[in-house]
Amino acid sequence: MRECVEVTAMVIKAEPVGEYDKRVVLLTKERGKISAFARGVRKTNNKLMAAVSPFVFGIFTLYEGKSSYTICEANVSNYFEQLRGDMEAACYGMYFMELCEYCTRENNDEKEILKLLYQSLRALTHTSLSCRLVRCVFEIKLVVLNGEFPGIPEGNFEDSTRFALQFVAQAPVAKLYTFTVNDSVLAEMEKLALQYRKNCLPGRFLTLEVLQSL
């Protein structure tokens, strides 16, 4: 009989399965991206109901079966409730999670990407930070952590833009959201972030299409 395991994780996707269950995708500190089932979680008053929604972060206790995991318990430390009340910020957050699902794998070391996702969601809740800037920083740093950053590009960019790019590429995740930029630098960063994402993370992202419609 296999023992239960504990993982520190964020729910990055959840979808109904059958009449009462859910399948969730967890980005974990210990085991990379994994899928798990929450049995009976859609029944009224199920103790796990609130814990298996996107944005939830905490410690999950899982039963490891032969081919899948089952969530037994959850000790939630952050529901990111601020995002649930802000449609624009929530859309950015869902986009970040979709990107993470795209580029992470099971049993890979994804600790830094999990940390990036967590810090980026926190940044979206800070009214002093532009969601557009948070998105740029997230996309660029994700490319860096994914090992595909091509370096600071040639071209007619402002010195402040180059400095910001270098900072994002080199700074630890915990220090990323400690600066702001003016509108012209932000526009250049958006252009570069778009270029990096298209070249290094070339998938189709439905949440991005929603963002672009706002």
Salt bridges, closest charged atoms under 4 A:
GLU15 OE2 - ARG23 NH1 3.06
ASP21 OD2 - ARG39 NH1 3.67
GLU64 OE2 - ARG2 NH1 3.81
GLU64 OE1 - ARG31 NH1 3.22
GLU101 OE2 - LYS13 NZ 3.81
ASP109 OD1 - LYS111 NZ 2.94
GLU112 OE2 - LYS115 NZ 3.20
GLU139 OE2 - ARG135 NE 3.12
GLU139 OE2 - ARG197 NE 3.77
GLU190 OE2 - ARG132 NE 2.73
GLU209 OE2 - ARG204 NE 2.67
